[in-house]
Amino acid sequence: MERYSHLAHANDLEPSIGHRRLLEECPVHREESVSPPFFVVSKHADVLQMLLEPEQWLNGDGPGIFVQNGGVLGAADDPDHRRQRKVLQDGFRPAAIASLAPRVEEIGRRMWNENFSRDGEGDFVRLFAFPFPADVIAEMLGVHASDRERFGEWSDDIVNGLGGGDLRLVERANEGIYSIVDGLVAERTAALDAGREPPDDLVSVLTRAHRAGELSYGEVRQLAQQVLVAGHETTASLIGLMLYRLIQDPSLADAIRRDPGLIPLAVEEFLRFDSPVQGLFRTNRDACPLGDHDLNERTKVQLLFAAANRDTDVWEDPHRIRLDRFTPGSRPHLAFGWGVHHCIGNALARREAQLALRLMVDTFAEIELVGPVAVNEPFILRGLTTLPIRWKVRRPDPIDAVSRS
């Protein structure tokens, strides 16, 4: 596709317009607006096939546009990836997330009620979409409430670095996160040395794994950082984008309100329609053909999950939100990736999004945009940095109120 730039449109409010062009005209696109160039793969079948070949399509050169070695979990390959994931996986299994559900509900409802108990106006991203998942993942890690204030800013800086942002800010953010992690590990180490049980959280899990020789201390720091960033940014993006789509089409909220059982299906459709992870990078271990191109080894290729999730070869009417799309047995989307690197935090993200969607439809009688909507910088992830709204809350139906009294 001559002179078309994926990067020029990747941060559009509706990047699917550019993705549609890639799907229809150039499913394997060479992006020449940066040096060195990279490739973009958009067809569902191609993306899925590459996700299922982790020995050829490597994560170890980093998930971003530039080569970044020495990563963990989503930025590592087997056997390191398998070893690191094994340490964390019990804490992220659906049963473990279900046991965390009351605390997630408590955090979400408290924050929601503080902001949306009456008619008002404000930036939904700052009021709820951004701080809610940050508080949840900090709680899961065991971070003290007094240390959580800077996490959102640090998370943004790290994510921006994946798309070529200021690496000095990335370094500063990592130093801040590592300093907090060091303090938490020291507290848990002191407890274990004294024969006491440390708190039941992920930092304790990581501390025990380090003491057992299963993780290096550097991996403890990096895994805590990756859990924080991945568990915050993508869920915040999903929550903000869900409300944006409800504002665009109020009939969606009406349908969910009439049938709350649609909430889990609706979250899956919002994930497909507005994939918060637009696409992560892989590099090929060996030289290979890709579409009409011959790739040298270790060439950066973006697997464009968001485009694959709008592929007409897989989805009927993919550019429309359909709440009945994800019935039992339907084909899954790729918003969380697939294969051995399938997002370890998907159950937590789903639970947070389902709670947020339920609160939206239960609370808002009217919602309108009152200012410009801004999109985040890194083209790898997609989310809203501002969503200024004015809302009116739903009033109890007088008949229902009498029947409940």
ABEGO torsion letter per residue (X at the ends): XBGBBAAAAAABABAAAAAAAAAAABABBBBAABOBBBBBBABAAAAAAAAABAAABBAAAEABABBBBGBBGAABBOAAAAAAAAAAAAAABAAAAAAAAAAAAAAAAAAAAAAAABBBBEBAAAAAAAAAAAAAAAAAAGBBAAAAAAAAAAAAAAAAAAAGBBAAAAAAAAAAAAAAAAAAAAAAAAAAAAGBBBBBBAAAAAAAAAAAGABBAAAAAAAAAAAAAAAAAAAAAAAAAAAAAAAABAAAAAAAAABAAAAAAAAAAAAAABBABAEBBBBBABBBBBEABBBBBGBBBBBBAAAAAABAAABBGAABBBAAABBBGBBBBAAAEBEAABBAAAAAAAAAAAAAAAAAAAABABBBBABBBBBBABAABBBBABBBBBBBBBBBBAAAAAAAX
